[in-house]
Amino acid sequence: MSSAALGAIEGRPRSYGPALDAITIILVLSIVLLGLIMVTSASITVAGRDGDPFFYLERQLLLLLVGVVLAAVTFSIPSQRLEQCALPLLLIAGFMLFVVLVPGLGHVVNGSRRWLRLAGLSFQVSEAARVLTLIYIASYAVRYEAALRSGLPGLARALGLLALIALLLLLEPDFGAATVLFITGFGVLFLAGARLRYVLAMLLAMGGSMTLLVIFSSYRMRRLTAFLDPWADPFNSGFQLTQSLIAIGRGQWFGVGLGASVQKLFYLPEAHTDFLFAVLAEELGLLGVMLTLGLFLALTWRAFLISRRACEAGLKFPAYLAAGFGLWLGVQVCINVGVNMGVLPTKGLTLPLMSYGRSSLIVTLAWLGIVLRVHHETVRGSRRGARELRA
């Protein structure tokens, strides 16, 4: 006789296994599978030049395995433990962002010092630092909920912290990561009860600060100018964006066919990373674009639904963690797609779960493990409450 049956006979509460959210898992698997197909298609020519046309596919599969293992690890950590460790995790985030700026420790790629080399492997610290910072913001929103709701000081302290982390990101420089962190942090604080007028005032102040950063930085000004009129210099500053627009335009309704992209043939730089969406639009057309955006929209909605259910169950910290993931995912997808379509200035941000990116894929899957943990704890709490009511 099974232990569950014995427990029922003896009057003991029945034990349950992990409560996994099947819809979230199916959505993630669908996005990851589509990403594997597109990474292979976008990189096969570039990788084939070095002798192994499936090099990036093999690496992406390995990274996927590492990410799944880390997701299992984060799923096994109670959210209460994360809340207790929020401050140490924030200090770790700040330490990583500081260390990467030290010459000799931080690894420079394309003029940006964003990577640390560990055992011969490069890791982009901003990916993990953003998650650790948002864990602390979620903890802050719980501990200082009354201050957030009462006035500006409670919001200003949290925003000061976000500004400090964003400053370290800007020193790398990583303008895109700083923007995503600020918007996501604002969103979590607003959901926690910060007054709308203060949030809007701070957003305006942040927008002004970002504008000044662009005006007084020739590097960012050149990128902004190229974004506004890429055809003015299509073979230099506007080359990447013009090639992306050509790829998207060629896709039309149903695309040119999987593997038949022309722009990925050494025309479009970073075709398998930041500009994977452009290759997808060229090969799969508007139909493929709508499918991809629909999957991301559904996953974002699911994260918010998990957050709402956790909040209704009285689990505020886990609710803010899930909401933070939903906000981050939606914001980063919008920015990546906007960059590919020429709606936003070029940023070094990947398309989550799809683009080839070691740190991005691993950290995103680890964060998904936390979201699944939130769902698990909410379901367990509901079952426990139902048993107590029956008793």
C-alpha positions, 0 to 999 in steps of 0.5 A, a space after each residue: 500500500 502506498 505511503 499516501 494511502 497509509 497516511 490517509 488511513 491513519 489520518 495524517 495529512 497527505 504528502 504532495 510532490 512539487 506543484 509545477 505550473 504546467 502552462 509556464 513550463 510549456 510556454 518556456 519549452 516552446 520559446 526555447 525550442 523556437 530559439 534553438 531552431 533560429 539560433 541554428 539557422 542564424 549562425 550556421 553560416 558563420 559557424 561553418 566558416 570555422 569548420 563546425 556549422 552546429 557550434 552555436 547549437 551545441 553550445 546553446 544546448 549545453 547552456 540550456 542544460 546548465 540553466 535547467 540545473 540552476 532552475 532546479 536549484 533555485 526552485 528548491 530554495 524557499 522564498 523565505 530564505 531568499 527574503 532573509 538573504 536579500 541584503 547579502 545578495 545585494 552586496 554580492 551584486 554590487 561587488 560583482 559590478 565593481 570587480 568587473 570594472 577593475 582592469 585585469 579582472 573585467 574582460 573587455 568585448 567591443 569596448 564594454 567591460 561587462 564580463 568576468 572570466 571564470 575557468 576560461 568561461 566569460 560571464 556577464 555579471 550584469 545579468 545576475 546582478 539585476 536579478 539579485 538587486 530586484 530580489 532586494 527591491 522585492 524585500 524592501 517593498 515588503 518591509 517598507 510597504 507603509 513608507 512606500 504608500 505614505 509618501 516620497 521618502 520611502 520611494 526615494 530610498 529605493 530609487 537611490 539604491 537603483 540609481 547606484 546600481 545603474 551607475 555601476 552598469 553605466 560605467 561598463 557601459 551597459 545602458 540597456 541593462 541599466 534602463 531595464 533594471 530601472 523600469 523593472 524596479 519602478 514597476 515592482 515599487 509601484 505594484 507594492 503601493 508607491 503613489 503614482 504621482 511620485 513614480 511619474 515624477 521620478 520617471 521624468 527625473 530619470 528620463 532627464 538624467 538619461 537624456 543628459 547622459 546621451 547628450 554628454 556622451 559622444 558614443 551614445 550620441 552617435 548611436 542615437 543619431 544612427 537610430 534616428 536616420 540609419 540610411 544617412 550612413 548605411 555602410 557605417 554607423 547605420 549599417 546594423 540597423 539598415 540590414 535588420 530593417 532589410 531582413 524584416 522587410 523581406 519576410 513579408 507575410 510568411 517569410 522566405 523560408 526557414 534557413 533561407 535568410 540572406 541577411 544572415 550571410 555576413 550582412 547582419 552583425 550579431 545575427 544569432 544574438 541581439 538581432 535574432 528577431 530580424 532573422 526570425 522575421 525574415 525567415 518566418 514572416 509576420 506569422 512567425 513574428 506574431 507567434 513569437 510575440 504571442 508566446 512571450 505575451 502569454 509567459 508574461 501574463 502567466 508570471 503576473 497571474 502567479 504573482 496575483 495568486 501569491 498576493 491573494 494568498 498573503 505571500 507578498 515577497 514571492 508575489 513581487 518576485 514573480 511580478 518582477 520577472 514578468 515586468 523584466 521579461 516584457 520590458 526586455 522583449 519590447 526593447 529587443 524587438 524595438 531595436 531590431 525594428 528601428 523604433 529604439 536606439 541600439 542596445 546590447 540586449 538579447 531576446 530572452 530565452 531565444 538569443 544565443 547568450 550564455 549569461 542571459 539564458 542561464 540567468 533567465 532559466 534560474 529566475 524562472 525556477 524562482 517563479 515556479 517556486 512561487 507557484 509551488 508555495 502558493 499552491 501548497 499554502 492553498 492546500 494547507 489552508 483547505 485542510 485546516 478549514 476541513 479540520 
